[in-house]
Amino acid sequence: MVTPKGTTSIDSGVVAKIAGLAAREISGVYNMGVGTARALGAVRGMVGGDRSTATQGVAVEVGERQAAVDLDLVVEYGVAIPDLAASVRRNVITGVERMTGLEVTEVNIKVDDVHLPDQDGERGGQEQPEPEPRVQ
């Protein structure tokens, strides 16, 4: 962005971070990134890496006045995906345009997975009895 008093350039990493945080703000987004990226992010977190995972699952293309965003999402089971995508798209566009002044030309969303409630060992708050052995 060129003004009479100087130029302002915004790094693509900044736009990616804003977009990632805006997407994660929407209820129903469980995680972001494809399986391998999510696994590497979890390992980095356990090792104590200080790197932010805000850009995980986010790819951006930034020009002088415009930006395009691609997101990889994992959604919660039961969420209406078209409604979720519309909410994520709206929040990302609003966040990026407000913070950077760039026009967001598109936000492409790819849903890579659905998170099931019992994938984290959760059983809906109910204890499940031990199954009877099938053999003795």
N, C-alpha and C positions, 0 to 999 in steps of 0.2 A: 504494500500500500504506500503510495507516494503522496505526501502532503507538501504544502509550501515550506514547512519547517523541517522536513526530513522524511526518511522512509522507515517503515515498520515491516519486518518480515517475521512470519510465524512458522516455526519448524513443524514438520509433519508429525513429530512425536508429541507435540503439544496438542495438536488437533486430535490425534489418536487417543490421548489420555482423557481429554474432555469428552469425546464420544463414548469411550469405554465406561467412564463414570456415569454419564447420563443414561446409558443403556442399563447399567446395573441398578439404577434408582427405581426401575419399574418392577413392581411386584409381579412375580411369575417368571422372572429371569433367574434361573438357578445358578448358572455359571456361564462362562464364555470361553470359546476356543474349541478346537477339535480335540479328541481324546489324548493325543500325544502331547499337545501343548498344555493341557490341563494337568497331565501327569508330571511333566517337567516343572510346571509352576508349583505343584505340591511339594516336589522334592526340594526345590529352591527354598520354599518356605520352611521346611524342616531343617535344612542346613543352616538357616539363619541368613540367607541372602536378603539384602536390603532392597532388592529391586522390586519395583512396584509391578503388580500384575494387572494394573489398570488398563494396559494396552493389549492384554491377552485376548485373542479373538477379534482384534480390530486391525483393519488395514485401511489406509487413507491415501488419497492422491490430492496434493495441495498445489494450487496454482497461485497466481498473483492476487486474484479476486474471488476464486471459487475453490470448493473442496468437495470431494466425493468420498463416501464412507462405505466400507464393507464390514459386516458383523457376522460372526459365527456364534450362535446361541445354543444353550441347553435350557429347555423350558421345564417348568414344574408340570407334572402330570395333572390333567384336568383343566388346564388353562386353555382358553380359546386362542389358538395360535394367530389367526388373522387379527383379532383385537389386540393381542399382545404386540404383534409386529407394528400395528398402527401407532400404539402408544410409545413404543421404543423409538420408532422413526420420528415422531413428533418431538419427543424429548431430546433426541440427539440433534435434530435440526435447530431447535430453540437454543440449546446449550452452546453449540458450536457457533451459531450466528451471533448470539448475544456476546459471547466472550471474545470472539476473534474478529468479528465484522466481515468474515468471509461468507459468501453465499454458498449454501449447501445445495448442490445440484441433484444429488441422489444419495439415498441410504439403502443399500442392498442388504437384506437379512437372509441368512441361511440358518435354518434350524437343524443342528447336527444330532441332537439327542433329546430324549425326554427323561427327566429325573423322576424315578418312582419313589414313593414315600418310604418303602422298606429297604432302599439301597444303602442307607447309612446305618442299618441296624435298627431303625425305628419300626415299630409295629403298631403305629396308630395309637400309642398310649396304652395298649393292652398287652399283658404278658401272655405269650403263647405257651401252652403246655408242651413239655418234651414229648416228641412222638414216641409211640410204643415201638420197640424194636421189631423188625419184621422177621428176624431169625433169632434162635436161641443157641 
